[in-house]
Amino acid sequence: MLIELKNNKQLLVRLLTGTDHDKLTHYLLQLSPETKKRFEPHPFDKAAVSHFYQDNPFNHGYIAEDTSDGSIAAYAIIRLGYLEHDGDRLRSFGFIPGHFTDATYAPSVADYCQSLGIGYHLLQFIEKELKIMGRKRIILWGGVQQGNEKAISHYLKNGFTVLGEFQYNGPNYDMVKTIG
Ligand SMILES: CC(C)(COP(=O)(O)OP(=O)(O)OC[C@H]1O[C@@H](n2cnc3c(N)ncnc32)[C@H](O)[C@@H]1OP(=O)(O)O)[C@@H](O)C(=O)NCCC(=O)NCCS
């Protein structure tokens, strides 16, 4: 899917493939320390990226690629189903997660491109794909840190609601969005 940003930049949103791993590693390494510590589904070296996708067929990567030079401006991960180690916590909020109904989401946008609407477009694209796969809800990967105001505001604007709070390296929220 092609998208055009407020600053006229054109991006192609698409599924990540194995041949993207080099440039994905480059993208991950240039993120600021703040963004890095908020996006932690896997380590940032190429071997870890390759293992992450080879070892679990339920992990899917998505990228937004700058059409002018092919560089990656944003990267998001979907795990079909929910994270087992978050299951008890999610159930403690009265939410019953399902491996066939839910998907787990972790987005990141390059620092120089944040707040331009890329996160919105990425989510739109992924939601359409998830609906085709019959998924009904999107759960945040490991929740969101309560100090991450930009992300919380982004999620609330995009239809996520707070399920509950938990402590992990400080206070966090679990959030979920119903998509079908
Ligand atoms: C969270 C993130 C994925 C959102 O993507 P994005 O492309 O920056 O967000 P969008 O441009 O689509 O949405 C912008 C919205 O976020 C919110 N936002 C943006 N900048 C903000 C700021 N400085 N303070 C508070 N809210 C802000 C606003 O609600 C804004 O909507 P508006 O522009 O209509 O007012 C991205 O900022 C990011 O990668 N952050 C660092 C990593 C991270 O936190 N990942 C999520 C971990 S749970």
The ligand as an ORCA input file, in Angstrom:
! r2SCAN-3c Opt
* xyz 0 1
  C       4.196      5.166     19.113
  C       4.497      5.286     17.631
  C       4.540      3.889     17.003
  C       3.372      6.103     16.964
  O       3.644      6.243     15.596
  P       3.659      7.728     14.931
  O       3.826      7.546     13.492
  O       4.649      8.560     15.648
  O       2.185      8.217     15.319
  P       1.130      8.933     14.363
  O       1.813     10.064     13.673
  O       0.369      7.962     13.554
  O       0.123      9.451     15.452
  C       0.408     10.631     16.046
  C      -0.456     10.746     17.276
  O       0.334     10.344     18.383
  C       0.169     11.310     19.374
  N       1.399     12.089     19.516
  C       2.336     12.366     18.600
  N       3.333     13.087     19.148
  C       3.007     13.267     20.433
  C       3.638     13.905     21.523
  N       4.829     14.529     21.385
  N       3.026     13.882     22.736
  C       1.834     13.240     22.891
  N       1.205     12.628     21.884
  C       1.768     12.637     20.666
  C      -0.956     12.213     18.997
  O      -2.148     11.613     19.425
  C      -0.872     12.191     17.498
  O      -2.055     12.423     16.835
  P      -2.209     13.835     16.059
  O      -0.962     14.023     15.243
  O      -3.416     13.622     15.234
  O      -2.368     14.851     17.148
  C       5.860      6.011     17.358
  O       5.798      7.316     17.851
  C       7.058      5.290     17.935
  O       7.665      4.455     17.281
  N       7.470      5.606     19.176
  C       8.664      5.011     19.772
  C       8.537      3.503     19.981
  C       7.281      3.193     20.762
  O       6.936      3.880     21.712
  N       6.618      2.089     20.366
  C       5.398      1.650     21.035
  C       5.720      0.843     22.232
  S       4.254      0.324     23.105
*
